[in-house]
């Protein structure tokens, strides 16, 4: 099967199931309140930082739709109305402000000074009161990660800027510097037949404007992998570390994460390669996410359910148009799609 569909002419036609649910439409409007931190994760240096990318804010979404979106409730008035939003942690107000209806990523500033760094995420409780008569109240939850400074065994930190979707990292050469956006330009790169055969290829990729290298396993030897990763760091290329063939093997994942996480040019982890296409167990990506995050400075368990994150995001790529999207993406911070050469040619600008 592929995407849980039978493709042999001799096989019966069986609906694959697992389709993304379509929210039921409604004749009356619904409000779906959402809240999330602008940055994941925050670090102790962000408490007093004036860096333009250290934004201490909670982002509020207030879409009003004629459909019953997840965590939505009927709204009685939408004309000229606004919401009084309060964000709290353990009953203490963290941020508050007026947010218009149909806002996207409306920022409410807050201070990290009242929080202590910890591996487990803080639970956000978000409440919005509609300025109407009678008043209406809406609720949402979220997670805020404020990690301690990375220990000696972890060589870098990658932040996610949820305002723009950008990744923020220090320079890949390991010589220090400020966090700045990384525009990841790269491709699946064969290891034994390409990278390991000639290390100067990496110098060439850097000169051509590539910023990231994604070596495809398997790797011929630990020494060959070390030589490639050392050269990548030397020339300033970020690493997207791939565990596609072993991400369901906890022993192997543990060994690989512990070996790689000290790299200063590690940008992100990559686990499953089209797991929906091969119908991997539905819990596989989340189980792998929990293990990787626990080894990479995050919570010791259930990170996928609690919104916890480690010092580097976890990514994967899907294949199917519509098969168990929610289950497989529960094990990733970043979900990607594959572009084949014919698609690149189609959209090429000469």
N, C-alpha and C positions, 0 to 999 in steps of 0.2 A: 504494500500500500504506500501511497504518498499523500500526506495531509489526511490520513485515515480514509482515503478513497481507494477502492479496488480499480486497477487499470488493466488487468488481464481480461481478454474477451471471454474467457471461460468462467470468470468470477461473477458472482451476483452483484447487482447494483444495490448498494447499501448507503443510506444517508450518513455522512461522516459525523454529524453532530458537532457540538462544541462551538456553535456559531455565536458571534458577538450579539448580546441582547440589544434589541432596538427599544429605546424608551417609548412607552405608550404616549400618544398625543393627548392633548387636553384642550377643551374649549376655553379654559381659564388659565391664567399665567401661574407659573411656579418659579420660585426663587431657589437656586442651589448655591448655598454659601460654601466657600472654600478658603482655607488659609494655610500658608506655608512660609518658612523662612526664606529670605532672599538668597542666602548663602548656605551651602552644605559642604563640609562642616565649618563651624566657627572654631577659631583657635584663641588661646590666651592673648596673643598679640593684637587681636581684633578689638579688645576691650577699649583701648584708647587710640586706636589707629585712625589716622586721617587719610589713609590711602583711599583713592577713588573706588577701588574694588572691594574695600572692607565696609560693606553697607549693612548696618545693623537695622534690619527692618523686617516686618512681617508683611507678606504680600496677600492681599485680599481680592478674591474674585466674587462677583455678585451677579452672575448671569440670570436673566429673567427669560424664560422660554415657555412656549405653549406645549410643553412636553414634561413628563415626570422624570427628570434626570436623577441620577443617584444623589441621595441626601438632599432632596428638594422638598419644599412644602408650598402649599398654595399661598399666594400673596394677594391681598385684597385691593391694594392701590399701587399704581406704578406711575402716576402722573405727578411730576415735580417732587417726588419723594426722595429721601435719603435715609441712610442707615447709621445709627450710632453703634460702632463696633468696639468691643472690648476683647482683648486677648489676654488670657490668664494662664499661669502655671501654678498648680497646687493652691488655687484660690487667690493668688496674688496677681494683681494687674501688671502685665508686662507692657502693653501698648493699648492705646485707644485713640479714636478719632472718628470723624464723619466720612463716610464712604458713599458715593453715589451708586444708584442702581446701574446694573450692566457694566460695572467697572471690571477691568482686567489688570491684575497685578498692581493694585493700588497699594502704595507703600505706607505702612504705619511704623514710625521709628521707635526703637526701644534701646535700652542699655543692657549690656552684658554684665555690668558690675554686680548685679544682684544674684548672678548665677555662678556656680562653680563648675569647672571642667569635669566631665565624667564620660565614661565609655558609653553608657546607656543614654538614649535620647530623652529629652524632656517632653512631656505630653502637653500640647497646646490645647486649650479650651477656648473656642472662639464663639462669641455671642453677638448677634446683630439685632437691634431693635428698630423696627420701622417707625419712622416719624409720621404717624397717621393716627386716625381715630376710628376704631380703637387701635391701640398699639399692638404690633405683632412682634414676636421674638423668634429668631432662627438660630440654629446651633450647628457647629462644625468642630472637627478636631484635626490636629496635625501633630507633627513631631519636629523638634528643634535639637540639632546635634551640636554640642559644644565640647570638643575633644581636648584633652590635655596636649601639651607639646609632644610630638612624636618621640618615642624612646630611641635609644641609640641604634636599635636593630631595624628601624624604619627610615629610609633615606630620603623620602620626599612626601609631599602632600599635594593632592589635587582637589581643588574646590569646584563645586558646581554653582554657577551663577544662574539662579532660577529666573532672574529678570530677563535674561537674554538667551539662556541655554548654553552659554559659553563655559568652557573649562578654564580654570585659572591655575597656573602653576609657576614655580620658579624656573629659571633657566635650566635646560636639560644637561648642561655640562657639569653640574654639581658644584659650581664655584660661587654659589650664592646669588642673591638678588631679590627683587620684589616679585610678588605675585602679579601676573599679567595674563591676558587672554591668550589661549593657544588655539590657532586655527589648524586643526589636524588634517593635513593633506598627506595621504599615503595610500597603500593598497596591500592586499594579501601578497606576501613576498615569500617565495620559495626559499627554504633554508639551505639544505644540503647542495642543491644543484645551482644555487645562485649566490646567496650571501656568504656562506662559509667558504666558497671556492676562491673568492677574491674580495678582501676587505675594502679595497679601494672603491668598490661599488657604493659603499656608504658615503664616502666623500663626494662621489658624483651625485648621489641622490640629494645630499644637502645642498650642493651647488645648484641643482636644478630647482630648488625651492620647496622640496618636500620637508615636512616637519616631523613626521611620525613614521615609524617602521613597524609593521605587523608581521613578524616571522611566523610562518605556518609550520606547526609541528608535523612529524617528529623531528627531533634534533639529534644529529649523529653522535654527539658526545658532549659531556659537560664542558670540556675544554674548548670545543668549537663554539658552543653557545657563549661562553665567557668572552672569548675573543671578539665575537660579533657585538655583544652588548657593550664591551669596553670601548670599541671603536665608535659605536653609536654615541656614547656619552662624550667621547673625545671631540666629535664633530658637532655635537649639540642636537642630536635627534632623539625625540621621545620614543618610548617603548609602549606598545600595546601588546601585553603578554597573553598568549593564546593557550588555552587548555581544552580545546574542543574534543579531543579524543579521550580525555581522562577526567572530565569535570564531574562525572558521577562516581569516581573512585576517590573516596575520602583520604585514603593514605597517600595517594599520589598528589592530590591537590595540596595537602598539608605540606608535603616535602617541597613542592614547587613554590608555593607562596612564601614559605620560610626562606627559600633560597633567593628569591627575586625581590622581596619587599625592601631590601636594603639599598636597592638601586636608586640613585638620585634622579635618573631620567625615566623612571616608571611613571607613566601617565594614567593608565587604567588597565583593569583585568578584562579578559574576554573568555567567556565560558562556553556556552552552547552555540553551535553553528547549525542553524535551521532545525532546532529540536522538534518543532511542530511538524516538519516534513517527514521526519523519521518516527514520529509519535513516541518520543521519549516519555517516560513516566511524568505525569503532570506536576509532581512535586519536585522533580529533579533539579530544576533551575533554582528554586527557592532554597532547597537543601544545600546546594553548592554555595549560594549567596551567603547563607548563614555561616557556613564554615569559613569562607574566605574573609568575611567581615570580622569574624571573631579573631582570626589570625592577624588581621591588618588594623588592629587598634579599636575596633568597634565593640558592640555588646557581645557577650559570650554566647547568646542564643537568641533565636527568633527575631533576627534583625529585619527579615523580609516582612514580618507582620507588624512590627513596632515602628518601622520607619527609620531604624538605625542605619548608620553608615560608618565605614572605616575611613582610613586616610586616602583611599583611592576608590573611585567608582567602579562598579561591575557592569559590563556590557554583554550583549549578545545580539545575534541577528536572526530574524524569522524569515520563513519562506512562504507560508501558505497565505492565501487571500483572507481566509476567515476560519481559523481553526484553533480553539482554546487560547485565544490571545491573552486573556486575563491571567490564566494559570501560568503560562510560560513567562510573561513579562513581570510576574510577581518576584522573579529572581534577578532583576536587573534595575540599575539606575538609568541606563542608557539603552534604548532599543534602536537598532539600525536596520537598514534594508540593503540588499545586494544590488549593485549596478553591474550589469554585464557589458561586454565590449560593444554589442550591438546597440544597447541603450545609450552608451557614451557617444557613439557615432551619430545616433539620431539627434542628440541635443548639442552636438559640436558646433561651435561658432568659428568659422574660418576668417 
